[in-house]
Amino acid sequence: MIVQKVLVVGAGLAGLSAAIALAQRGVQVTIATLDPRAEGTSITITNRAVDAVEALGVLDACLAEGLTPADGKSIFSAVWDGAGNPVPVPTSPIPPTRLPAYIAIYRPDLSRILTDAAEAAGVTIRAGVSFTALEDKGSHVDVAFTDGARDRFDLVVGADGAHSAVRRVIHPGIAPIYTGWMSFRLVLEDGPDGPAGFYTLPAGSGMLATVRLPGNRLYLAAGKQMENRRIDQAEAVALLDTVLAPYSAPLIRAISNRLQDQPKVFARPFDYVLVPSPWHRGRVTVIGDAAHATTPNLASGGSIALEDGVVLAEELEKADSVAGALDAFMARRYARCAMVVETSLAMMRRADDGDPAGNAALRAQAMAELVKPY
């Protein structure tokens, strides 16, 4: 192995994936994260990301904590109109493997599974700590931490999200771009009955995603075009209620009725980032959302982040230099990840214009690529 000691900044999906995959190969890995707690709702591990969680040794745990399709179909196979009537959709391809097409899982549960696996593999997790300086010396990177400590690493991996501090060091000037849409997400305990899937309104005037989770939880994700600003909890609930109002489907009306209980609603801007190739500078690189944050239209952002960590470890194991490994990583990752960002953004814009047929064609084309091995 060409690296013996690696710092991963961030404990999200990409960071934990990279840390586990590297530690499995005998690398001494430290994760520095300001907040190790996973806040969030649901994530769907789609396409070949299911292969990635198997490679990380956590497939059984994810299957135990998540739900998989009983019919083997794509997550995009269940589509309903605003009244709850089924909408015919083209068949989306699924990976030709023995593994499930996707795993729907509560995001904090997935984070716990990955964190446990990282610690079991020997990864050191330094919570509440970030860095104040990264100095690439050519043969190593000197790192100063916020707690006053200093250390030396063979490689620094920035997996610290769309607002990445590592990216600001090696790619100054690249920042998230707001799409004009705000997302609203929640998980209801003891979720109401009704068919989960995608609920759509005519001419691109709205779409909701609902997913069943273990423990009779129900996940809902919606979007609203509006200015980018901070939204408190009470306003988030009120805004989500206005988004749900045009839908008469029984499941959506039941969710709307539950809003009077003031459930936790996560309101976040739909931002995107795509760092031009290469993502690395010397012995510092970014992966995951730090390199390619995307809108959710392909339900693949978390999946490609999981893939990133596995592929990075594979290339570091095969190469005879860090530069060679990072170049090989880019050769495998850039086109795939750029396709997800660009297609998701195009789908969001087509939804604005009311082009469901065009969106279906874009999705089918993208899925045909994403079912291929990473």
N, C-alpha and C positions, 0 to 999 in steps of 0.2 A: 504494500500500500504506500502510495507516494505522500500521504499525509498521516501524521501520527496524532495531531492535536488540532481540533477544530472548535471554533466558537460559532454558535448559531444564535442570532439575535431574533427573539420572538418565539413564542410557544403556541402558534396557531397550527393549522394543518400541515403547511409546508415545512415549518420548522421542526415539528415533532417527527414528521416523516423522514426528513433528512437526518435528524439526530439518531433515530432508531436504526435506519439503514446503515449509517456509518458505524455506529457502535456495534452492530452485528458483525462488522468486518474488522473489529479490533481497534477502532479509532477511539481515542480519548476525546469525548465530546462534552462541552459545556453549553448549556442554554442560558442566556441572560434574557429575562423578561420582566417588564415592569409590573405586569399583572397576569399571573398564571390562571386566573379564573376564567372559564369560558362562558361568556354571556351570549345568549342567542336562543334560537328557536329550533329549527329543523335543518338538516342537510340531507341531500340524496346523493349517495355515492353511486355514480353512474358509469356505464360502459367499462373501460379497462381500469378505472380506479378500483374496481372490485379486485382485479388482479394485484393492484398495488397493496391493498390491505392484506391480501394473502401473503405477498412477499414480505411484509412487515411482521407477519406472524400473529395478526390480530383478527383474521377473518372470522374465526369461531366466536370470538367475543362480540364482534359487530353483528353477526347473525343472531346471537342470543339477545342482544339489546335492540335490534332493529327489525324492520319488517321487509319482506321481499315479495315480489309479485307472484301470486299463486299460479297465474297463467303464463308466466315467462315473458310477458309483453313489455314493451318500452313504457317508461313513465309517461310518455306523451300519448298513450293509446286511449285514455279516458278523457273525453272532452264533452262538455255539456253546454247548452245555451243558457241564457239568463233565467229561463223558466225551469231549467233542470232536465230538458229533453236531450237525448244523446245526439251528438253531432258527428257524422262520418268524417274520419280523418285518414290520410294515407298511413300505411303501416311504416313505422319507424324501425330501422334495423337495430338488432341487438347483437352483442358480441357472440361469435360462434364458439363458445366455451361451455364447460360444465358448470360454470359459476352463474349465480343469479344475474339478471339484467341490471338490477340496481338494489341498493339497500337504503331504505328510509330510516333515519335514526335521529334521535334528539341530540342536538349539537353538544350540550354539556356532557352527555354520556359518551359520545365519540372522543371528546377531549380527555375525559377520564381514562378511557381505554388506552389511548395513545400515550398519555402521561405515565400510566402504570407500566406500559411496555418499555418506555424510554428508561424509566428508573430501573426496571428489571434488567435492562441491557447495560446498565452502568453509567448512564448519562447523569451528569451533575446539573441540576436545575437551580439557578440562582434567581430567586424571586425578588421582585422589588428593585432590580438592578438593571441599569442600561450602561451605555458607554459614553464617555466624554470626548474621546479621541481615538482615531484609527490611523496608525502610521505604517504604511506598507514599506518595508525595508528591502523588498526584492526577494529575500530568502525566507521572510516571515513577516507577520504583522504584529506590531506592538499595540496593545489595547489598554487604555485607561478607563476604569469603570467609575460609575457615579458614587460608589462607596469608598473611593480612594485607592482601591486595589489596582495593580497593574499585572499584565500577563502577556505572554507571547504565544502566537498561534501560527500554524502552517497555512490556515485558510479561515476567512471570516465569511459566513453566510448570512446575508440579511433576509430574514423571513418575517419582517416586522410590519407587514400589512400595507395597505394602499397609501398610508401616510408615512412610509418608511423613513426612519432617520438614517439608516445605512444608505438608502438610495440618494438622499440629499448630499451625502459625502462624495459618492462616486459618479452620480448623475445629477449635479445641481441644475435646477431649473425645470426638472420634470416633476409635475405635480398632478394629482387627480383632477379630472375634468367632470363637472356636474352635467348630467344628461338633461336636466329639466324635470326629472321625475323623483318624487320622494317615495320610499318604500314604507309599508306598514305591515308588521308581522306579529303574530301572536300564537301561542299554544294554549288551547283550552283543555283543562283536565276534565275527564268524563265528557268527552266531546259528543255533540248531538249526532243522531243517526242521519244517514244519507250517503249517497255515492260520492266518494272523493274523486278528485281530478281537477281539470281545468274548466272553469266557467267563463264563458265569453259573451260579450254583447255585440250587437251588429256594428259593422263598419269601423272596427277598431276602437270603439268607444269604451272598451273596458275588458279586463281579464283578471280573474282571480285564480290562485293555485291553492288547492287543499290537499293535504296528505295525512293519512292515518299513521299514527305512531304507536309503539307499544304502550301498554298501560291505559288503553282507551283515550290517549291524547289525540287531539286534532290540531293540525297546523294549518294556518291560513296566511297567505302572502298576497298583498295587493299593492297597487301603485297609484299615485296621483300626480298630475302635472301641477307644479307650483314652484314658488321661489325657494331657494335653498336657505333655510334658517333653522334655528333651534326650535324644537317643539316639545313642550312639557307633556306629562302623562295625560292630563285631562284633555288637552287639545288633540293629542294623538288619538284618543278614543273617539272624540267627536268627529275628527276628520275621517277616520276609518268608517264610521257609521254613514257618513255622506257617500263614501265610495261604494258601500254595500247597498245603499238605498235602491238603485235601479234593478237589482236582482230579485226575482220573485221565487227562485228555486227554494224548496223547503229547507235544504241544508243551510243555505246562505241566510235565509230569514231567521233560522234558529240561532246561527252565530250572531247575527245582529241583535237578537233579543238578549243574548248573554253579555253584550257590551254594557248593559245597565249595571252589571256587577263590577265594572271598572277593572277588567283583567289587564295585566301588563301588556302594553303594546309597544313594540320597538319601532321607532320612527328613525329612519336613516336615509341619507341621500343616495341615490343611485349614481355612483361615480365610476369612472373607468380610468385605467392607466395602461399604456403599452410602451415599455422601454424599448428603444431601438436596439437591435443586435449590434454588439454583444452586450449582455447584461453585466459582465464582469469588467473590472479594472484591476489588473495585477492579481493579487491574491484575495481580492474582495469581490463578492458577487451578490446579486439579489435573485430571489426565486419567489414563487407563489404570488400573492397579491402585490408584493413590493415590486414585481416585474410586470405583472399582467392582471391587474384587477379588472373584473368584468361585470357587466349587468347580468341578471339572472335568467335571461330568456332561453338559454340552452341548458340551464340547470347543471352547469359543468365547471363553474369556477372553483369550488372546493375540490372537485375531482382532479382537475389538472394540477392543483397545488399538491395533492397527495402524490401524484405521479412524479412531479418535479423532484421530490426528496429521494425517491427510489432511483430515478435515472441519474441524479447527481452522484449518488454513492456508487452506482454501477460504473460510471465513467471514471471516477477517481480510482476505482479498483483496477481498471484495465490499463490506464494510461501510464506513461513513463515520465510525465511532468504535469504540474498543476495547470500550466497554460494549455497543454494538449488536452487535458481532461475537460477543462472549461470550454474549450472550442468544440470538443466532441459533444458536450452537453448541449451547447447552443444548436449544433447541427440537428440534434434529435428533438429539441424542444421548441425552437422559435416558431416555425411554421404552424405547428399544432396549436400552440397557445395563442398566437396572433389570430389564427382562424376563429378560435372561440371568442376572443374579444371583439373582433371585427364583425363576425356574424351576429353575435348577440346585440351589438349596437345597431346593426342594420335592421334586425328584427324589431327592436324597440322603435326605431324611426318609421318602419313600415306600419307598425301598429298605430302610430300617430296618424298615418295617412289612410288607414282603413284598408289594408291589403292582406287579408288573411291567406289568400292563395299564395301570394308571394312569400309570406312568412313560412308556410308549410313547405314550400320548395327549398327555401334556405335551410330550414331545420333538417330536412331529409338529406340534403347535400352534406351538411356538417356532421350529422350522425354517421353517415357512411364513412367518414374519415375517423371519427372518434371511436368506432368499434374496432378499428385496426390496432394492433399492439403498439404500445408506446416505445 
